[in-house]
């Protein structure tokens, strides 16, 4: 009931927002950002994106020597709103927002550059659809910008590599997925990023997806490394309930109760 009331309240408010938006005599950056905020809060991600495109055209087409202050928080809210949608069209929109934020930054607008968290959101959006190439492209772009700018806000963390492993898990062709995911783990370790529980659990999922004895054994090896690492004091790889249950179910389904035990 609360959700229904909230939805009806938003509908009533958004009718007024639409009227103001269409009839306001002059729009500035703050007007666009407020409109995006309202549309995102009311679950109208596509409408918020339409406003974003108009804002980008307005700001990049402006000849003002003094740049308007832009509230980048509305951009982050837009990315999060778009990420809740399942259509790949919205993943494209997230990429477009991140590209647009870089354009604004390069045009001199303060605090509009994306950070690793927004880029990771884009990666996870593509990972849901198993689009490994798009995730790799985002990882490469992030690493290139970090090497160029040396900003801590762009340094890849475990979540970045986890998104790539998740994409590998969801791709259609999983014949070599376990090897590919294992290579990602080695890459993150070479780059000084330590795997965490999510990394290991996702790697196990990739191994188990093959539904082969070799895959189950590789998943079990990963779990044993988690256990040993945690015993040595590495809390980042503490096994979760999922770590054990996924492997137990896999061995049980393979009629290997002894291994499950």
BELZI-V359034 format. One record per residue. N is the residue number from 1. SS is DSSP state (H for helix, E for strand, - for the rest). OMEGA is omega in degrees with one decimal (* if undefined). Layout:
N|SS|OMEGA + N|SS|OMEGA
This chain:
1|-|-179.9 + 2|H|179.7 + 3|H|179.7 + 4|H|178.2 + 5|H|-179.3 + 6|H|179.6 + 7|H|179.8 + 8|H|176.8 + 9|H|179.3 + 10|H|179.3 + 11|H|-179.2 + 12|H|-179.2 + 13|H|-176.0 + 14|H|173.2 + 15|H|179.0 + 16|H|178.5 + 17|H|178.8 + 18|H|-179.0 + 19|H|178.8 + 20|H|-178.0 + 21|H|-177.8 + 22|H|-172.6 + 23|H|179.7 + 24|-|-173.2 + 25|-|-179.1 + 26|-|-179.9 + 27|-|172.4 + 28|-|-175.8 + 29|H|-178.5 + 30|H|178.2 + 31|H|-179.9 + 32|H|-177.4 + 33|H|177.9 + 34|H|178.8 + 35|H|177.8 + 36|H|179.3 + 37|H|-178.5 + 38|H|-178.5 + 39|H|178.4 + 40|H|-179.1 + 41|H|-178.2 + 42|-|177.6 + 43|-|-179.6 + 44|-|-174.5 + 45|H|-178.6 + 46|H|178.9 + 47|H|177.7 + 48|H|179.5 + 49|H|176.8 + 50|H|178.5 + 51|H|177.8 + 52|H|-179.8 + 53|H|177.9 + 54|H|178.3 + 55|H|-179.2 + 56|H|178.3 + 57|H|-179.9 + 58|H|-175.7 + 59|H|-178.2 + 60|H|177.8 + 61|-|-177.8 + 62|-|178.3 + 63|-|-177.4 + 64|-|177.0 + 65|-|176.1 + 66|-|-175.9 + 67|-|175.5 + 68|-|175.7 + 69|-|-178.4 + 70|-|178.6 + 71|-|-176.5 + 72|-|178.2 + 73|H|178.9 + 74|H|177.2 + 75|H|179.6 + 76|H|177.9 + 77|H|178.6 + 78|H|179.1 + 79|H|179.7 + 80|H|179.1 + 81|H|179.3 + 82|H|-176.8 + 83|H|179.5 + 84|-|180.0 + 85|-|-174.7 + 86|-|-178.6 + 87|-|179.1 + 88|H|177.2 + 89|H|179.4 + 90|H|173.7 + 91|H|175.8 + 92|H|-179.7 + 93|H|177.8 + 94|H|177.5 + 95|H|-178.9 + 96|H|178.3 + 97|H|-179.9 + 98|H|176.6 + 99|H|179.2 + 100|H|177.8 + 101|H|176.1 + 102|H|177.9 + 103|H|178.4 + 104|H|178.4 + 105|H|-179.5 + 106|H|177.7 + 107|-|175.1 + 108|-|179.0 + 109|-|-172.7 + 110|-|170.7 + 111|-|178.8 + 112|-|179.9 + 113|-|177.4 + 114|-|173.6 + 115|-|-175.1 + 116|H|-178.4 + 117|H|178.4 + 118|H|179.6 + 119|H|177.7 + 120|H|175.9 + 121|H|176.9 + 122|H|179.2 + 123|H|-179.7 + 124|H|178.3 + 125|H|177.6 + 126|H|-178.3 + 127|H|178.5 + 128|-|-177.3 + 129|-|178.2 + 130|-|-179.2 + 131|-|-175.2 + 132|H|-177.2 + 133|H|-178.9 + 134|H|178.4 + 135|H|178.2 + 136|H|179.3 + 137|H|178.8 + 138|H|177.9 + 139|H|-179.5 + 140|H|-179.7 + 141|H|179.0 + 142|H|-178.9 + 143|H|179.1 + 144|H|179.9 + 145|H|178.4 + 146|H|179.3 + 147|H|-179.1 + 148|H|-172.5 + 149|H|-179.2 + 150|-|178.0 + 151|-|176.9 + 152|H|-178.4 + 153|H|-179.9 + 154|H|-177.3 + 155|-|-178.6 + 156|-|177.4 + 157|-|-177.2 + 158|H|-177.8 + 159|H|178.9 + 160|H|-178.9 + 161|H|176.2 + 162|H|178.7 + 163|H|179.3 + 164|H|177.8 + 165|H|178.2 + 166|H|177.8 + 167|H|178.0 + 168|H|179.0 + 169|H|-173.1 + 170|H|-179.7 + 171|-|-176.3 + 172|-|-178.1 + 173|-|-176.8 + 174|-|-177.3 + 175|-|-178.5 + 176|-|-174.2 + 177|H|-177.6 + 178|H|178.5 + 179|H|-179.5 + 180|H|179.1 + 181|H|177.4 + 182|H|178.1 + 183|H|178.0 + 184|H|178.8 + 185|H|178.3 + 186|H|179.2 + 187|H|-178.5 + 188|H|178.5 + 189|H|177.2 + 190|H|-179.8 + 191|-|175.4 + 192|-|179.1 + 193|-|-177.1 + 194|-|176.1 + 195|-|176.1 + 196|-|-177.9 + 197|H|-180.0 + 198|H|177.5 + 199|H|-176.4 + 200|H|179.0 + 201|H|179.4 + 202|H|176.4 + 203|H|176.3 + 204|H|178.3 + 205|H|179.6 + 206|H|180.0 + 207|H|-177.4 + 208|H|-178.3 + 209|H|-179.6 + 210|-|179.9 + 211|-|178.3 + 212|-|178.0 + 213|H|178.7 + 214|H|179.8 + 215|H|179.2 + 216|H|179.0 + 217|H|177.9 + 218|H|177.6 + 219|H|179.3 + 220|H|176.7 + 221|H|177.9 + 222|H|179.2 + 223|H|179.8 + 224|H|176.5 + 225|H|176.6 + 226|H|-178.9 + 227|H|-179.4 + 228|H|178.9 + 229|H|179.5 + 230|H|178.3 + 231|H|179.9 + 232|-|175.5 + 233|-|178.7 + 234|-|-177.2 + 235|H|-178.7 + 236|H|-177.0 + 237|H|178.4 + 238|-|-179.5 + 239|-|177.4 + 240|-|176.0 + 241|H|179.7 + 242|H|-178.8 + 243|H|-178.3 + 244|H|-173.3 + 245|H|-178.5 + 246|H|-179.6 + 247|H|177.6 + 248|H|179.4 + 249|H|-178.1 + 250|H|179.2 + 251|H|179.1 + 252|H|179.9 + 253|H|179.6 + 254|-|180.0 + 255|-|176.5 + 256|-|-176.6 + 257|H|-179.6 + 258|H|178.9 + 259|H|179.0 + 260|H|179.2 + 261|-|*
